[in-house]
Amino acid sequence: MLKSLVNKYNIAGPRYTSYPTVPYWNQETFLLKKWKSSLVQSFKESNSDEGISLYIHLPFCESLCTFCGCNKRITKQHSVESPYINAVLKEWHLYLELFDEKPIIKELHLGGGTPTFFSPENLKRLITGILNTSKLAPQHEFSFEGHPNNTTREHLQALYDVGFRRVSYGVQDYNPTVQKAIHRIQPFENVKKATELAREIGYTSVGHDIIFGLPFQTLQHVEETILKTKALLPDRLAFYSYAHVPWIKGNGQRGFDDADLPSADLKRKQYELGKKLLAEVGYKEIGMDHFALTTDSLYTSMINGDLHRNFMGYTASKTQAMIGLGVSSISDSWYGFSQNVKGVESYYNLLKDNIIPVYRGHILNDEDLVIRKHILNLMCQFETSWTDEKLYFNDLPDTLIKLKEMEKDGLLNIYSNKIEVTQKGQPFVRNICMAFDVLLQRKKPDTQLFSMTV
């Protein structure tokens, strides 16, 4: 039965870190002036109550991992560090000029690229530069992505000293054949050392990222990786499907053929096996593709109904405004999205002219805002309702008709004013969200824009 459902629903679809999804942003009507106004509105509404989130993109890596879909710049020249940090701080100051009071930072995340490409001193200078011009929310959460091969005690201590308490390490898979194919060689001993160092210093949440569906990856490889992961017992896990999108991400993902990738049926078996093994030691499934121990804030947020999803993935708390700093970063005012230019040189040139380095975006209309709420509910709580008439939208009857087939397959239950995703349907939540995605339904793409849902 599972195999037939996988075959039926394994289609290209968004991961819904936003709605509208990036390919459906209306760039013709987007203006930087409109984006700034939407951010100022959001800031006024929410800064004093909940604060803001910051995402900082640090794009540099010393080598290319061929599974990676992130925006990165490959170099071994660490002279790039200081100019880039100066630029990020300048961008931050351009945003500060928009606000009439100091931002209250509730959440801050360093992503990449490889944040630990940067020296501990430069990372500390970056964060200090931001903290000196802002306030901290009482329950703030600072996190960063660390590479197990180059995250040193000095990195961990420097970031701990400026408020970081959560780190996530990219593990992917421990099998040497798979690691060679994705150009990410990191022995278990390196991950063990980095994990133990973080805990020794005082980090309260250590996460591991694991991927299934990688080239040459077998069911046994996934089992061995999960068993090694269980030995370290990270506080939370991202266990997600490899997104093969070489038409978007360029040469990095062309290092192996489609024939080298596991079938959709095998990928689903890999996930179900991993999920079973993780449950045996107390991990709880959080939203889509995430797991956490009951002591971790991600689990607590799910139980309390506070789980949120944005361009950083799942987060334990919500802020209405999220500012993205650095190349390719995406910002979210709730009323609009904007994305920075992707090239380092273009980024520097715009900042030199005191221009916030945005190159595209989308201002949400009334319909967008309603559907965004439904998709966010489904992705975080596996249910949504329209008991509040403000959450009704014109295409809802057509949406429910599209969902009837999924109801017959046992993936969800449709009631008079709400739908609930069943446990059987949770692995197919992206497909369920697609029925609500009226922009996708109105204009089906001519070419493949998204990774496969399974």
N, C-alpha and C positions, 0 to 999 in steps of 0.2 A: 504493500500500500504506500509506504513512504517513498519507494523508488518511483512509483507512478506519479505521485504528487510533485516530486522533484523534477521529473521530466516535464510535467505540465506547467509548472510555475517558474522554471529556470529561464527567465528572460532578462534582458538588459533593463536596469532600473536604478534610480538614484538611491543614495544612502540617507538622504534627507537630514543633512546637517543644517539645511536651511529650506525655507519655502518662501518664494519661488526658488527653484534650483538655479544654479549659476547660468546654464545654457538658456534659461527662460527669463533672465533679467531683461527689462525693457531699457536698453541703453540709449534709445533714441530720445527718450524724455528725461534721461538722467542728467542732472547738472550738479557740479561740486557744491554750488551755492545751496541747492535743495538738500543735499546730504548734510551739510553743516547745520542747516536749520533743523533738520530732523534730529540730529544728535543733541543740539542745544535744548530742544523741547524735551527729549528723553532725559537728559541730565537734570533739568529743572524738576522733572516729575519724580525722579528716583534716587538722586545722589544722596540726599539726607536720610532716606529710608533704608536703602540697601547697598549703596555704593555702586562702583563700576568694576568691570573686569578688564584686564589687560592681557593681550596675547602679543608676544614679541618673537618675531621670526628671525632666527640666526642661521643663515643659509649655507655656511661654509662646511665642507667635508673634505677630508684628506683623500678619500677614495670613493668610487661610485658603487653603491649597492644596487644591483640590477632589478630588485623587486620594488624599489622605492618609486612612489609617484609624487613625492614632494618637490617643491622648487628648491634647487640647490646649486651651489657653485663649488666645483672641485678644484682644490688648490692645496699645496703644502706651504704656501707663503703666509706665515702668521703676521706679517706686516699689515695684512688687511684688517686685522681686528680693531685697532684703535680708530681708524677713519670711519668704520662702520658704526661703532658705538657712538661716536660723536654725531653721526647722522641720525641715529635713532633718538638720541636725546634732543636733537633739534626738532625732529618731527613731534616729539612729545610736547615741547614748548609751544609749537604752533597750535596744538590742540588746547593747551592751557589757556591760550589767548581767547578762546571762544567762551570760556566759562567765567562766571562771576563769583565763584568760590572754589576753594581747593577740592579736587576730587577725593572721594573716600574710596580707597582701593580694597575691594573685598576678595578679589581673585586675580592672581598673576601667574602666567604660564610662559615658560621659555620653550619654544619648539624649533624645529629645524628641518633640514640640515642637521648639524651636530652641535648643540649648544656647548658641549664640553670640548669642542675645537678651540674655544676661547680660553684664555688663561684665567685662573681663579681671580687674579687682580682685576682683569678687565670686566669680568662678570660682576664683581662686587662694585666696581665703579659705575656700571650701567644701572644696577638696582639702587644704589645709593643716590644716584642722580634723579631717579624717579621718586624715591621716598622723601627726598628733601623738599619736594614741591607738592606733596600730597599728604593725606591723612590715612590712617589704617582703620579699617572696620574691625570691631572687636573679635569677630570670628573669621578673620581672613585666612585664605589658603594660598600658599605659594608652592608651585611645582615646576619641575623641569624634566626634560628628556635627557637621559644620560646614555652614552655609549659604554657598554661594559669594558671595552678594551682601553679606554682612555679617561674614564672618570676616576680621578685620584682622591685620596683623602683630603688633599688641599681644596679641590673643587667642592667636595661635599661640605667641608667645614666653612669655607668662605660663604657659600650660599646659605648654610644653616645660620650663620652669624647675622645675615640680613633678613631672616624670617622664613626661609624655606623649610618645609616639613614633609614634603612629598616628592618622590623621585620615581620615574618609570624608566625601565631599561628595555631596549629593543632586543629581544632574544630570537624571535622568528622560529628557529628550529635548531636542534643540537646535532643533527646528522651531518657528517662531513661532506657527503655527496651533495646534499641540498645546499649547505653553506657555500660550497664551491660554485654551484650554479648561480646563486644569488650574490656572489662576491661579498660574503659577510662571514668571515672566519673568526669565530670567537668561542673558545673552549668553555665548557661548563665551569671550570675553575675560575675563569675571569668573572663570570656572572655571579658565582658564589662569593667571591671576594668583594665585588662591588656592592652586593646586597648586604653582606655582613658589615661592611664599613659604614653604610648608611645607618643601619640599626645601632651600631656602636656609638655613632656620633649623636643619635637621638631622633632620627627621622621616624615619624609615626606611621607613615604609609609608604611602602615600597611596592611598586607595580612592575609586572613583566608583560611585554607584548609578545604574543605568539600568533603565528599565521598558519592556517591550513590551506591546502590547494596550491602549494608551491611546486615548482618544477622538480620532478623525480621523487616527490614526497609520497611515501607509502603509509598505509594504516599503521604499520609497525613503527615508523619514524615518529608519527604523532604520539603514539603510546609512550615511546621512550622519552620524548620531550616532556610530556605531561608528568611522567613518573619522576623525572629529574626536577621538574618545577615543584612538585609536591614536597620534595625533600627540603626545599628552601622556604616553602609556604609564604609566597608574597601576599601582601594584604589585599591586593586587587589584581585582576588580570584582564587584558584585552585579548580575546581569542577570536580572531576574525578571518574572514575569507580573503585570500589574495585577490586584489583587483587588477586583472590583466587588461590594461588599456594602452597598449603601445602606440596606437594611433594618436593619442593625446600626449603622452609623456616622452615620446622620442626614443632615441637609441638605447636608453638604459634597459627597457623591457624587451628589446629585440635580441637579447643575448641568448635566447633559447626559443625553440619552436612551440607552437600551440600543442603539438603532439606530445611534448614533454610534460604537459600539465595533467594533473588528475582529472578524471571525468567528473561531471556534476554529481553522479551517484556516489563516487568514491569520496568526493569532498563532503557530502552530507554525512557519510559514514564516519569520516574523520572527525567531524564536529560532534556527532552524537557520542562517539567513543570518548572524546575529550571531556564533554559535558558530564558523562557518567563518572569518569575517573575523578573529576573535580568535585562532584557532589559527594563522593565517598569520604572526602576529608573536610567537608563543611562549607564549600564554596556555594554561594547563592547566585543564580543568574540575575543579571541586572539589565533591563532593557534588551537591546540587541547586541550580542557578541561580547558582553562584559560580564565579569564574575567578581565577587568580593566576599571576604570573610565577614561575619556578622559584626565584627569589631571595627570595620572600616566605615568611613563617613559616606561612601557611595551607597552602601547597603542601608544605612540609617536614613539617608535622603529618600531612597525608594520607599521604605516603610512609612515615612512621614508624608509622602506625596510631594516632596520637594525636588525630585530628580529633574534635571534640565538637560537639554541637548542643544548645542550650537556648533560653530565651526571648530571648536576644540574637542568635540565629541560629547560624551556624557560628563556632566559636572554635578557635584554634590549640592550646589546652590545656584540660584538664579540671580542674574542682574539684568536689568532691562537694557543697559548700555554696555557694549563691549567694544573697546578700541583696539585695533590691530596695528602694531608698529613694525616697521621693517618691510623689506621687499616682499611682494605678493600677499601680505597679510590682509585679512578681511575683517572689516568692522561691521557692527550690527547695532543700530539704534532702536530696534524693534520696528520702527516705522520705515527703515531703509537699510540697505547694505551698500558697502563700498569696498573695492579692492585696490590695493596699491599696485603700482607698476612692478613687473617681475624682474627687470634688469637692474643690477646694482648701479651701473653708470647712470641710467635714466633716473633712478631714485635719488642719487646724489645731485644731479643737475636740477631737478625740481626743487629740492630742499635749498639749494644754493640761491634760488630765486624766491625763497620763502613761500613756496606753494606746497600744501599738503599733497603728497605724491599719489593721488588717486587717479586711476585711468578708466574705471568702469564701475557701475553700480546699478541699483534699482530702488525706486521709491515705491513702497507697498500701497496699493489702493484698498478700499474697504473690503472687497472680496478676498484679496490676498491675505489680509489680517485674520479673517475668519478661518480660512482654510489652513493658514499657518498654525492656528491654535488647535485645530482638529488633528493635524499631522503630528504636532508636538505631543498632544495627549496620547496618541497611539504609540509613538516611539518610546515614550517614557512610562506610561501607565497601562498600555495595552487596552485602552478603552477610550471612548469619547461620546459626548452626548450633545443634543441640541434642545434641551429643556429650556435653556435661556434662548429666547427668540432672536437675540443678537447673533447667535451662532448658527442660525439657519442661513443657507445660501441657495441661490436659484437652481443650481445643478444638483442639489442634494438628492432629489428623486432618481435622477439618472445614476448617481453614484451608488445608491442602494440597489438598483437593478444590476449594476456591474458586480456588486458584492454577493448577489444571490448564489452564484455558482460556488463561490468560496464557502458560503454557509452550508451548501449541500455537501461539500468536501470536509466539513467539520472544522474549518479554520476560524470561524467566528460565529457569534450569535447576534442576530439583528432583532431589536425590540422597537417599540413604537417611537421612542425618542433617544435611543442610544445603540451603540454596538460594543460588544466585548470580544476581544481576541481570545480564543481558547489556547490552552497550553500546546495543543497540536499545531495551532496556527502561528505561534510566536516566531518560529524560524522563517515565516513567510510575511512578516509584518511590512516589509518593503513593498511587496505586491499589494497588500491591503491599502497602504498609503497611496499607491499609484492610482487607485480608484477615486481618491479625493483630489488628486492633482489635475485640476481642470485645465491648466495650461498645457500639460502633457497630453491630455485627452483631446484637446482642440487642435493641437498641431503635433502629430506624431513625427518624430525625427526621421529624415531620409537616410541618415547614416547612424551608426551606433555611437551614442554619446556617453553611455554609462557602462559600468561593469555588470556582470551577470548577478542576479539576486541570490543565487545559491553558490 
